[in-house]
Each structure stands twice: as structure tokens, then as C-alpha cells.
Amino acid sequence: MFILIKIQESIIIEDMYSNEYLYFNSLETFKKSIDSDQSGRNDPLELVVNLEQLKSLSIKTNNKTILSDKNSKNFSGQYITHLEKSKINCCCLYWTELEVGKKAPTFNERLLQMGDKMLIIYDCQKFFEILDENLEKLNYQYSRKKVSYFDRKSYNGELTLHQKDNDFSYQNEYRILFKQPNDKAIKIYIPGLRNISTIINSKDYDNLKIQIQ
């Protein structure tokens, strides 16, 4: 059984559940240093669309070289291109699969720092039907899929907004993106969300189990 999980503070999760919506924040808000964030919300590589591994580097002026990597040993570097003025909103969910009679797959405890409550969407097919219909009514260009992870030390080439650094692979992220006229946070209503989801305490995740009666 495939499920999606939203992890946040209880007041936010309970409001989303009661009022049947998901909160989409601007991707720009996640493009921050990870130094002060242990949960993994912040990612300085957010909105990167191209990553090049550099083999050499030099600075010239008037055909004269004033700096060259030949003067230093074991040169390595990267050239990164970010998407500017994206006006893209994002909702990040944790995805996992539950098997009958077995406990939930291992959950990285860093995710518990995102919040003390979980909104668990257990009828994903119905959820996607409602979500897609509402985004299409709003005439938003959108995409949704599991995030794939890459090694930033070796990856070379273009990147999509559904790719992230391997350092964040513990998040098992399912990402929903859409463009809108501005980059303000927005609520997307999911009528019937209460019928296809439930709320649990984040610390109780390890006790999730499917049983057939």
C-alpha cells in the first residue's frame, strides 16, 4: 500500500485536515543554508537547473592570464545555474509503502524535527484525482512525481525541480509543483480529504501496520 505523509506542527496539520487543503509554499523559501536546519527543509541547491563539474579555471584580462588553476594542485570546482524568478510553489510529502502484517519501513528521525503531527493520505489514487482536477480548474501548469537523488560531487548536466542532492535522500520526497502569477504561499483545497486521510502523532509512525480482518 502506497501512502503519502505530510509532517508539520500539530496546529498546521489539524487545520489542513479539518479544512481539507494542502499548503503550498514558494520554492524560494527553501533555498537557504542547511547550517541551522537539521530537519532538511532548507536546501541551497533548490532551484538549480544546471550543475557543471569544472576541470580547470582561469581568469584573463586583455588576453593576459592573472589566475590559473595550474598554480594549484588537485583543482576541483562547480558551476551552478539557478532558476531566477521562478514563481513556483511546492508541497513536499514523504512517500512510503506499507506491506500487510509488517511494520512501516525505517523512518529517519531527522524528519521528526519537521513537526509533531503527520497527515497520512492513504487513498492516493483518489487524492491525485481531486488534486489534478483542482489545479486544472485554476489553470496552473503543474507536475508531480517522486524526487530522484543525485551525487553533487559527480553529477554533470541539467537538473529538474524533481531532483535533489543525495544528502536529502532520507526524505523519500514526493513533490507537487505548480506555477502561478506570483510566488506567494497558497492553499489548494482537497474536498473530501478527511475521507482519504488521518492524523497521527509523528512519534507513532513506527507503529503503523496494515492488518486484514
Secondary structure, 3 states (H helix, E strand, C coil): CEEEEEEECHHHHHHHHHHCEEEEEEHHHHCCCCCCCCCCCCCCCCCEEEEEEECCCEEEECCEEEEEHHHCCCCCEEEEEECCCCCEEEEEEEEEECCECCECCCCCHHHHHHCCEEEEECCHHHHHHHHHHHHHHCCCCEEEEECEEECCCCCCEECCCCEEEHHHHHHCEEEEEEECCCCCCEEEECCCHHHCEEEEEHHHHHHCEECCC
